[in-house]
């Protein structure tokens, strides 16, 4: 599935099953919440924290998909073509960082 197809599928789902999009501000708050849930798993699985008693390990991929879902909603609501935006972002980063990371001694350790 391409990013464009994902945006279209989310839009179709929202309009048929989800009734309508939540407001942009509500979706921004939901995105923040979903990123927090992803961060919790990352901190416990890869960081120094441990899972609390009775806390079940959630599916990392599912949490990432939740973040992506809400990001796709926000893109649809605000008229952002994420494929185009990502292409431009690659160009920006390549131009800006072409030699930056290669010359970074910290990355050679």
C-alpha positions as CSV (number, residue, x, y, z in Angstrom):
1,X,0.0,0.0,0.0
2,X,1.3,3.4,-0.8
3,X,1.0,6.4,1.4
4,X,-1.5,7.9,-1.0
5,X,-3.6,4.7,-0.9
6,X,-3.4,4.8,2.9
7,X,-4.7,8.3,3.0
8,X,-7.5,7.3,0.7
9,X,-8.4,4.2,2.7
10,X,-8.5,6.2,6.0
11,X,-10.7,8.8,4.4
12,X,-13.1,6.1,3.1
13,X,-13.2,4.4,6.5
14,X,-13.8,7.7,8.3
15,X,-16.7,8.6,5.9
16,X,-18.4,5.2,6.0
17,X,-17.7,3.7,9.5
18,X,-16.3,6.6,11.5
19,X,-19.2,8.9,10.4
20,X,-16.9,12.0,10.2
21,X,-13.5,13.2,11.2
22,X,-13.0,14.5,14.7
23,X,-11.9,18.2,14.7
24,X,-8.3,18.9,13.8
25,X,-7.5,19.9,17.4
26,X,-9.1,16.8,18.8
27,X,-7.1,14.7,16.4
28,X,-3.9,16.5,17.4
29,X,-4.7,15.6,21.0
30,X,-5.3,12.0,20.0
31,X,-2.0,11.9,18.1
32,X,-0.2,13.1,21.2
33,X,-2.0,10.4,23.3
34,X,-1.0,7.7,20.8
35,X,2.6,8.9,20.7
36,X,2.6,8.6,24.5
37,X,1.3,5.1,24.3
38,X,4.1,4.2,21.9
39,X,6.6,5.9,24.1
40,X,5.5,3.9,27.1
41,X,6.1,0.6,25.2
42,X,9.5,1.8,23.9
43,X,10.6,2.9,27.4
44,X,9.6,-0.5,28.9
45,X,10.8,-2.7,26.1
46,X,14.0,-0.9,25.0
47,X,14.6,1.5,27.8
48,X,15.3,1.2,31.5
49,X,11.7,0.9,32.7
50,X,10.0,-2.4,33.3
51,X,6.4,-3.3,32.8
52,X,4.2,-2.7,35.8
53,X,2.6,-5.7,37.6
54,X,-0.5,-6.6,35.6
55,X,0.5,-4.4,32.7
56,X,0.5,-6.3,29.5
57,X,3.0,-5.8,26.8
58,X,1.1,-4.2,23.8
59,X,1.9,-4.8,20.2
60,X,4.5,-2.3,19.1
61,X,3.4,-2.4,15.5
62,X,-0.2,-1.7,16.4
63,X,0.8,1.3,18.5
64,X,2.9,2.7,15.6
65,X,-0.1,2.1,13.2
66,X,-2.3,4.1,15.6
67,X,0.1,7.0,15.4
68,X,0.2,6.7,11.6
69,X,-3.6,6.5,11.4
70,X,-4.2,9.7,13.2
71,X,-1.4,11.4,11.2
72,X,-3.2,10.3,8.0
73,X,-6.4,11.8,9.4
74,X,-4.7,15.1,10.1
75,X,-3.2,15.1,6.6
76,X,-6.5,14.5,5.0
77,X,-8.2,17.1,7.1
78,X,-5.6,19.8,6.3
79,X,-5.2,18.9,2.6
80,X,-1.6,17.6,3.0
81,X,-0.5,15.1,0.4
82,X,1.9,13.1,2.6
83,X,3.6,11.5,-0.4
84,X,4.5,14.9,-1.8
85,X,5.5,16.2,1.7
86,X,7.8,13.2,2.3
87,X,9.4,13.6,-1.1
88,X,10.1,17.3,-0.3
89,X,11.4,16.3,3.1
90,X,13.9,13.9,1.6
91,X,15.1,16.6,-0.7
92,X,15.5,19.0,2.2
93,X,17.3,16.6,4.4
94,X,19.6,15.4,1.7
95,X,20.6,18.9,0.7
96,X,21.0,20.0,4.3
97,X,22.7,16.8,5.7
98,X,24.6,15.5,2.7
99,X,28.0,15.6,4.6
100,X,26.8,16.4,8.1
101,X,26.3,12.8,9.3
102,X,29.3,11.3,7.4
103,X,31.5,13.8,9.2
104,X,30.0,13.3,12.6
105,X,32.6,11.6,14.8
106,X,30.0,10.6,17.3
107,X,28.3,8.3,14.7
108,X,31.6,6.5,14.1
109,X,31.8,5.0,17.6
